[in-house]
C-alpha cells in the first residue's frame, strides 16, 4: 500500500531527517534524559537491537505488560551507570532514520522480496513450480516494538509510551527488521503452508535493486484450504463453459453462445465429508446475459437453475455434473439494467444541479506517510488483502493530559452472508467474503467526485497475485473530510443569543465487490471524540428462477420468473482496545450497562424512576453477550487505573446500532463454521494469534466452532487485561422491488463514544463557522422573535 495523492498536507518538513526532528522535539523538553546530544567517545550510548538474541531469548521472559526486552534495558542501564561514574549526563544518539514504520503496509518491493525468497527456498523445481501465492502481508510486530518506534524513531516522538527504567530511556540503534507473512498454496500437492520471511534489505530499483530476504520459518498447515483467487475464478469459468455436457444443458435452455454465460464460482462450504479440504472445490452459480455486445448488461437478471456443477479447483476440472431439472430461463426483464440514460432504455433526471465541495485553504488533516493527524485525532493507516482497511494506534491529543490512546487496532475481520431459502442451490449460499475471498483483494480503485467528494488523499494498495506477481490498486483507500450537520447548538430564550457549531468528520474508507454485492467500509472520526464504524451495502441481488405460476415464501418476486431469496449480512469488527493505555498494557476491563426501572416502593413513589446498572464482565465465559434495545444495553471499556475529575474511571463505550442474530436453527450447517454469529459481542484477552473469529482458514473447514467459540473456553480473566472486543452486527434483508436492478445503499454500524474519558465536552472548543449568511456580521445576533421582542 502506498501513498498516491500529492495533494495532502505534510506534517513535517521534507528536508528534515528523523534525527533533526527528534532533536527539535527534544529541545523543548525539560528532562535531561531526553536531550539529543552528541555522545562522548567514552560512553557508547547507542546499542544494537539483536533480533535473534534479544527478542528470541527475552520474549518468554517479557511480562504481560509488553515491556522492552530486559537485555536491552540492562544495556542502557549499564551505560547510564557508567555515565554517572564519569560525572556526565547520558546523551541519546539517533544514528539513522528508519524509512518505514513497523506498521506500514508492505511495499511492492518488499512483497517481491518475500515472494522471491520463498520461491528460492522451494526444495525441488516441482515444488517451486507448484507454488501459488494467496497472501503476502506484514507480520505485525509485538506492541512494545510499536511503542519503541513511536517513542523515538518516528514523529511526533512520544517517549512517554515506554515504561520508565533505571538510568533513563532505552534507545537501541535500530528497530528490528520488518517481516512478511506468506500463505502459499501448492497446486501440485494441494498443500497449504505459512512462511515468515525477514526483509533484510529492500531497496528500489533506482537505488541499485538490492533485494534480500531470509526465511525465518515455514510450516505446512494440515487439513485446510486457503482463500480462492480471482485467477482461479476465471479459470473455473472457462472450464465449465468448455465442458460438453454443460454446453448441451445450455442448448436445452436455448443458449448456444457461451459468451453470454456467466459462471460465478462459490466455495462449497462444509456440508458433508465430500466437502472436506482434501480437495479444493467450488460449486458455481450460473447466469446468462441477453446481449453479448453489452458489457454492462445485468447478467444476474437471468439465473440458470437446475444444473449442478462441482469443480476441482486444484486440477481445474469438472468432477460432478448433473442437469437435474429443466427450468426455463426467465424472460429478459426490461428494467434489468442500471447504466446511464438511453443505454438502459430510459432517461436520466434533468433537474440535478452541481454540488461542489470546496476547501480553498486545503484540508484540516495532515499526512506523513501513513500517519494521519486531524482535529486532535492521530492514527496510522494499514491495509491487508483479507481485511482491507486497518486503523492502527488511535489516540487523541487532550491538551495538558497529552496523547491519550483509545485503541491499538481496528478492522473488519470477517463477514458471512447466509441465505434463507431451503431449496437448492440457495441453501448452500453462505459466503465468508473475507475468509474465502478477501475484502482487500477485491477492493476498487476509487474515483474522485463519485466515490469521494472534496479534498481527497488517496492511498494505493499492493498485494500479490496468484502466481506471485505484485499488483497495485491505485487510489484504494480514501481519506477526506465531510460536513456532518450541527455539532451542537443552544439559544438563550431570554436574550435570543445563540451559539452553534457545525460538525465535521474525517472519513477513511474503501469499497470492494464480491461477486454481485458491493460493500463500502468506513471509519468516521468526530470532533467530539466519537468513532463510528459504518458499512454501506449496495450492488445486485442474487436471484433465483421461478417456473410459470410458481411462488416462494422464502423470497420476494422481483419480476416475472425472478425472485430474490431472503438473506442476512453479518460483519465482525475486531477492536484491540487500549483506553488510556501504553501499548500492550493490561489495564482495561469491560462493564455491561443496562437501564432498569426501579421497583415500586419507597424509592419510587411516583413510579417514574429508572437507573443504569453496571456489571463487570469478569471472564471470557461471562463476556458472550447480545444486544438488548429494551434495556438500552451498551458496553464500556474502562481503564482500571485512570480517573477523570469526578473520580470515575475513564472509558469508551460501544453503542450498538440496529442488529440481529442468525435466523437459523442450531443445526444449520453454516453455523459449524460461523458459531461466532451466535452472540453480538465477544470479549477476549489479547493473544497475537487470535485474529479471525472463524479461524484463519474457514474455506471448507470441517472443524466445528473453530475460532472464537474455542478460544473463550480458556475462560481467561478480564478484570484487568489487554482487551479485544469482537462486535458482530448484521442486517436481515427481505428484498423489495425497489432493490432492483441495483440496490440503493443500506447502512449499518456502531459507535465508539467517550464515556468519562474527558472532563467535559471535547467539542466545546470548535470555532464558529463563517457561513455565507454571516459574512457581513460575525457577532452574536439577537433573535427578535424571542422573549425580548415580547418584552
Secondary structure, 3 states (H helix, E strand, C coil): CEECCCCCCCCCCCCCCHHHHHHHHHHCCCCHHHCCCCCCCCCCCCECCCHHHHHHHHCCCCCCCCCCCHHHHHHHHHHHHHHHHCCCCCCCCCCCCCCCCCCCCCCHHHHHHHHHHHHHCCCCHHHHHHEEEEEEEECCCCHHHHHHHHHHHCCCCCHHHCCCCCCCCCCECCCCCCEEEEEEEECCCCEEEEEEEEEEEECCHHHCCCEEEEEEEEEEECCCCCCCCHHHHHHHHHHHHCCHHHHHHHHHCCCCCHHHEEEECCECCCCCHHHCCCCCEECCEEEECCCCCCCCCCHHHCEECCEEEEEECCCCEEEEEEECCCCCCCCCCCCCCCCCHHHHCCCCCCCCCCCCCCCCCCCCCEEECCEEEECCEEEEEEEECCCEEEEEEEEEECHHHCEEEEEEEEEEEEEEEEECCCCCCHHHCEEEHHHHHCCCCCECCCCECCCECCCCEEEEEEEECCCCCEEEEEEEEEEEEEEEEEEEEEECCCCCCEEEEEEEEEEEEEEEEECCEEEEEEEEEECCCCEEEEEEEEECCCEEECCCCCCCCCEEEEECCEEEECEEEEEEEEEEECCCCCCCCCCEEEEEEEEEECCCECCECCCCCEEEEEEECCECCCCEECCCHHHCCEEEEEEEEEECCCCCEEEEEEEECCCCCCCCCCCCCHHHHCHHHHCCEEEEECCCCCCCCCCCCCCCCCCCCCCHHHHHHHCCECCCECEEEEEEEEEEECCCHHHCCCEEEEEEEEEEEECCCCCCCCCCCCCCCCCHHHCCCCCCCCCCCCHHHHC
